[in-house]
Amino acid sequence: MNDKIEKRLQKYIKDCLSKGYSLISIRKGLITHGYDCSFVENLIRNYERKTFIFKTAPLIVVLLLVFTSFLFLKPSFIGFVAVEKHFNYTESIDLEFNESSEHI
């Protein structure tokens, strides 16, 4: 169909959604007004894709910025704590030392 008609119908879908109509009721309304079923399905699918992209684009940009900052900034662990168990063994062996320099 004509590009102008398609743009007007996309605006119509957006306006109806803002008024509270569901996509199902918009689909039924367009089909009952004589638009081809496959054309209406295509319009609604394209509208859903565009809104999905516009909603998720900021999140994707933020995630990309975070991941690239890890590559360029090379973060290090600050405040890393290592916990270890230490065992001390003591044993009494009763050794005596003299100051003599003689060895046996």
Secondary structure, 3 states (H helix, E strand, C coil): CCHHHHHHHHHHHHHHHHHCCCHHHHHHHHHHCCCCHHHHHHHHHHHHHHHHHHHHHHHHHHHHHHHHHHHHHCCCCCCCCCCCCCCCCCCCCCCCCCCCCCCC
